[in-house]
Amino acid sequence: MPDDKKIIFSGIQPSGFVTLGNYLGALNNWTKLQHQYNCLYCIADLHTITVRQDPEKFRKAERELLMQYIAVGLDPELNIMYYQSHVPQHAELSWVLSCFTYMGELQRMTQFKEKSQKYSDNINSGLFMYPVLMAADILLYQTDLVPVGEDQRQHLELARDLAERFNKIYGDVFKIPEAYIGKVGARVMALQNPSKKMSKSDENRNNTIAIMDPPDVIMSKFKKAVTDSDNEVRYSVEEKPGVSNLLNIYCAVTGYTIEQAEKEFQGKGYGDFKKSVAEAVIANLEPVQKRFAELKNNKDYIESVIKNNTERASKLADRTLSKVYKKVGFMPRV
Ligand code: TRP
């Protein structure tokens, strides 16, 4: 990777499918970062097993996630995209960092509290250690910037604290990462409940569009989307959350402004409006779906991407981990 560019790191859990919300909110923007930054995208499978997974479904989600990333336009030569479990340095650094993390710090994590409630029959210590592993992910690569959503802010804060704590004892080992505040993508809400974000873990499938949903499924989900009763296509998040969500989606895929879109649908009913939104989304996703189908048939290519990117990640990770091992006083390897 070129040395003069800043490093962006993000981790994505392979739980479920990639939604239109992930695509318009994040992925689409990431494709614009690939020339300007050195970007690493880690498929965070070690994190995912903190919640019980079905092995076959999990493996399929992992396989398809990488292909979907490439299909949306993330170039596997410009970016480093790899599986966390293939680069053992993540787990190794995580152990070292855990010895510098206080129980109290982890007990305070809001996500841990929430997940302990949600999965009360399986409050395992991995769930507790999750933020330490995430800190290891970030710090291994001397990351400058981390694009994180609100829900991961506290974890990034911990990564910064751990880096500072370690550096204070051992000198400059870790770069102190910052949150990446880039151009924000569209905030896509659940189609049946536009007061909450579209989420891949939503049990109501009519709330979410997967970027790999076939055109007829996309059309039918949009047709069922919640609007309101006054049949006027106008943007107002407070008064018309459903319609506004559809307008946001429409503008994100067409590049129109809200005003242009409102004008286009003036005097037209919700039926026509929803159909147009669905058609625009279908057209936008068509080339992505086509590339995905090609990648699915090109196993050799995907395997070469995995091999090559794992090596690149591992080499970078080794630099940091060797330094850490030396600093804490481990015996050098012979
Ligand atoms: N915990 C993150 C999530 O669930 C995923 C993740 C793992 C991550 N490691 C990371 C995000 C490092 C940013 C940086 O969304």
Residues whose N, C-alpha, C, O or C-beta is under 5 A from the ligand:
A	BS01	LIG	F9 S10 G11 I12 Q13 A44 M134 D137 I138
